[in-house]
């Protein structure tokens, strides 16, 4: 926002410029990257539409989580003789470290 400008005036000016601004009722946003996930929770999401293009602004507390692939879980499952679910949980607890997950399951 522009300092000293009334939010209602700002909304009116944006409407005159053809900019639509809506708050979406999101609780959580997950952005999946190649090697990890960004989890924003609680999330405040604003959708801004201008000239036919939609842009999203996300605000909130960000937490990084390593994303273990299915192949990693299958490897842990084979090495530790456990179920896929157990392997995925062990990988999550070990922050994606395959060796640590296998050792935890073998204890």
N, C-alpha and C positions, 0 to 999 in steps of 0.2 A: 504494500500500500504506500501511497504518497503521504509523507508526514503533513499533518494539518488539514487533510482533505476528509470530508465527511464520507463514510462508507456508502451512504445512499447516493450521494452525488457521484461517487466513483462508479457505482453500479449503473447509474443513468448514462454516464459518459461512455462506459464500455458497451452498453446496449446501443447507443447511437453509432458507435464504431462497428457494430455488427459482431461483437464479441459476447458469446454466451458463457456464463460461469455457473456451474452447478456443483454442489457438494454431494458426493456419493456416500451412501450409508455403509461404508466398508469397515470391517473390524480388523482385518489382517490382510497384508499384501505379501506375496512370495514372488521373488524375482529369481529365476533359475539361471545361473551362469554355468559355464562349462565345468568348473571344478568345485563350485559351492553354491549355496543358496543364500540370498539376503531375505530375512524375514522382518517385516516392519509391523510391529504390534504394540499398542493399539495404533491403527492407521487412520489418518484423516486424508481423504482423497478428494481433490478438486478436479473436475473435468472442465476444460476450457476449449470452446469451439470457436475458431476464427477462420474465415475463408474456406469453410468446408473441411478443415483439418481439426482433428481432436487431439488435444494435449492433456496429459494427466500430471498433476502435481501431487506428490505423496509426502506426507509429513508424519513422523512418529519415531519410536525407539527402534533402532536397527540392531539385529542380531545376525551374525554370520553362522552358517551351519554347513559343514562339508557334506557334499552329496556323494554318497557311496553308490557306485554303480551296481547294477544287477550282476555283472560279471564278478565283481569283488565279493559279493554275497555268496555267489555260487562256489567260488574258490574256498571261502571260509567254511561253507557248508560241507564241501568235500573233505577238507583237511581235518575238520573237527567232528565229523560225523554227527551233524545236527540238522535241524529243520531250517528252511530258508528264513522263516520269521526270526528264529533264534540268531541266525547269522547276521541278519540285518540289524537286530537290536544290539548285538555285540559290536558291530561296526559303528553304530551310532554312539555307543558309550565310549568307544576307542577313538572317536573323532576321525574315522576313516582309516585308521592304521590297521592294515590287514593282519600283520604278525601279532599285534597286541590282542586283536579280537580272537584269533585262533587260540592264543595262550589262555585267555580268559575262559573260553569254552572247554578247554581240555582239563581245567582244574577240577 
